[in-house]
Amino acid sequence: TSVAPASPPRQPSPPQKLVLPKFREQAVRDYCKWLESKVTNEAYKDDFQKICDVTLDNHLDLELILEDPDPNLFVK
């Protein structure tokens, strides 16, 4: 029986710089509206709006969330 050699562990690729062509808080609002447009269920839409509110209330933006995601921030 032959065994394939173990491949070296993969290193995660570094996060790419997010380029936002508008004010950061507006980018959060626009992204939330885009998410809402992708669902028909009103409960989902309400939850996306809550996530948007939490994001803005904590002075976060899409780049900060991408760099250091903390899903616990959005869980009650």
FISEGU-271958 format. One line per 3 residues: their letters; for each residue z, y, x of N, C-alpha, C. Coordinates in steps of 0.05 Angstrom, whole numbers, plus 32768, in hexadecimal, padded with zeros to 4 digits. Example, Ala and Ser with C-alpha at 12.3 -4.5 7.8 and 13.67 -1.06 7.14 Angstrom:
BEGIN
AS> 809C/7F8E/8108/809C/7FA6/80F6/809C/7FBE/8108  808E/7FD3/8101/808F/7FEB/8111/809D/8001/8102
END
This chain:
BEGIN
TSV> 8000/7FE8/8011/8000/8000/8000/8000/8019/8012  7FEE/802B/800C/7FEE/8044/801C/7FFB/805A/800B  8009/806B/8019/8017/8081/800C/800A/809B/8017
APA> 8003/80AC/8005/7FF8/80C6/800C/800D/80D7/801A  8006/80E5/802F/801B/80F6/803C/8024/810C/8029  803D/8112/802C/8049/8127/801B/803C/8142/8022
SPP> 8035/8151/800E/802A/816B/8014/8041/817F/8018  803C/8193/8029/8052/81A6/802D/8059/81B5/8014  8072/81BD/8011/807A/81CC/7FF8/806A/81E5/7FF6
RQP> 8062/81EC/7FDE/8053/8204/7FD9/8066/821C/7FD7  805E/8231/7FE5/806E/8249/7FE3/8063/825A/7FCC  8075/8265/7FBC/806B/8276/7FA6/805C/828E/7FB1
SPP> 8047/8295/7FA4/8038/82AC/7FAE/8047/82C5/7FA7  8046/82D9/7FB8/8054/82F2/7FB3/8049/82FF/7F9B  805B/830C/7F8B/8052/831A/7F73/803E/8330/7F7A
QKL> 802A/8332/7F6A/8016/8347/7F6E/8020/8362/7F63  8018/8377/7F6F/8020/8391/7F66/8012/8397/7F4B  8021/839F/7F38/8016/83A5/7F1E/800E/83C2/7F1D
VLP> 7FF5/83C7/7F16/7FEB/83E2/7F15/7FEA/83EB/7EF8  7FF9/83FF/7EF2/7FFB/8409/7ED7/7FED/8425/7ED6  7FD7/8427/7EC6/7FC8/8440/7EC6/7FD4/8455/7EB3
KFR> 7FED/8452/7EAC/7FF9/8465/7E9A/8017/8466/7E9F  8025/8477/7E91/8042/8478/7E94/804E/845D/7E8F  8062/8456/7E9E/806E/843B/7E9D/8079/8434/7E81
EQA> 8087/8447/7E75/8093/8440/7E5B/807D/843D/7E46  8067/844C/7E49/8051/8449/7E36/8044/842E/7E3A  8042/8424/7E52/8037/840A/7E58/8047/83F4/7E4A
VRD> 8062/83F7/7E4A/8073/83E4/7E3C/806D/83E4/7E1E  806C/83FC/7E12/8066/83FF/7DF6/804A/83F2/7DEF  8037/83F9/7DFF/801B/83EE/7DFA/801B/83D0/7DFC
YCK> 8029/83C5/7E10/802A/83A8/7E13/8037/839B/7DFB  804D/83A7/7DF2/805B/839C/7DDA/8048/839C/7DC2  803A/83B2/7DBE/8027/83B4/7DA8/8011/839F/7DAA
WLE> 8008/839A/7DC3/7FF4/8386/7DC7/7FFF/836A/7DC0  8018/8365/7DC8/8024/834B/7DC1/8026/8348/7DA3  802F/835D/7D95/8031/835C/7D78/8016/8357/7D6B
SKV> 8001/8361/7D77/7FE6/835D/7D6B/7FDC/8341/7D6E  7FEA/8331/7D7E/7FE1/8315/7D83/7FEF/8301/7D71  8001/830A/7D5F/800F/82F9/7D4D/800C/8303/7D30
TNE> 8010/82F1/7D1D/800F/82FA/7D01/802B/82F9/7CF4  803D/82EB/7D00/8058/82E7/7CF6/8068/8301/7CFB  8073/830C/7CE5/8082/8325/7CE8/809C/8322/7CF9
AYK> 80A8/830A/7CF8/80C0/8306/7D08/80B9/8308/7D26  80A2/82FD/7D2D/8099/82FF/7D49/8095/831C/7D51  8088/832B/7D3F/8083/8347/7D44/809D/8356/7D47
DDF> 80B0/8351/7D36/80CA/835D/7D38/80D8/8357/7D53  80D6/833E/7D5B/80E2/8336/7D75/80D4/8344/7D8C  80BA/8347/7D8C/80AC/8355/7DA1/80B5/8372/7DA2
QKI> 80BA/837E/7D8B/80C3/839A/7D8A/80E0/839C/7D95  80F1/8388/7D8F/810C/8388/7D9B/810B/8386/7DB9  80F9/8375/7DC3/80F6/8372/7DE0/80ED/838C/7DED
CDV> 80DB/8399/7DDF/80D1/83B4/7DE9/80E9/83C7/7DEA  80F9/83C8/7DD5/810F/83DA/7DD4/8123/83D4/7DEA  812A/83BB/7DEE/813C/83B3/7E04/8131/83BB/7E1F
TLD> 8118/83B7/7E23/810B/83BE/7E3C/810D/83DB/7E42  8107/83EC/7E2E/8108/8409/7E32/8125/8413/7E33  8137/8407/7E23/8153/840F/7E24/815F/840A/7E3F
NHL> 8155/83F6/7E4E/8160/83F0/7E68/814F/83FC/7E7F  813D/840E/7E77/812C/841D/7E8B/811C/840A/7E9C  8112/83F5/7E90/8101/83E2/7E9E/80E4/83E8/7E98
DLE> 80D3/83DE/7EA9/80B6/83E0/7EA3/80AA/83C5/7EAA  8090/83C3/7EA5/8082/83A9/7EA9/8083/83A0/7EC7  8081/83B3/7ED9/8082/83AC/7EF5/809D/83A1/7EFD
LIL> 80B2/83AE/7EF4/80CD/83A5/7EFB/80D2/8389/7EEF  80C9/8384/7ED7/80CD/836A/7ECB/80BD/8355/7EDA  80A5/835C/7EE3/8095/8349/7EF2/80A2/8342/7F0D
EDP> 80AD/8356/7F1A/80BA/8352/7F34/80D3/8342/7F32  80E3/8347/7F1E/80FD/8339/7F1B/8103/8332/7EFE  80F5/831D/7EF4/80F9/8316/7ED8/8115/830C/7ED3
DPN> 8121/8315/7EBD/813C/830C/7EB5/813B/8308/7E97  8133/82EF/7E8E/8131/82EA/7E71/814C/82ED/7E63  8162/82EB/7E71/817C/82EE/7E64/8181/830A/7E59
LFV> 8172/831D/7E64/8175/8339/7E5A/816D/833A/7E3D  815A/8329/7E35/814F/832A/7E1A/815C/8316/7E06  8171/8308/7E0F/817D/82F4/7DFF/8199/82FD/7DF6
K> 819E/82FB/7DDC/81B9/8301/7DD2/81C6/82E8/7DC9
END
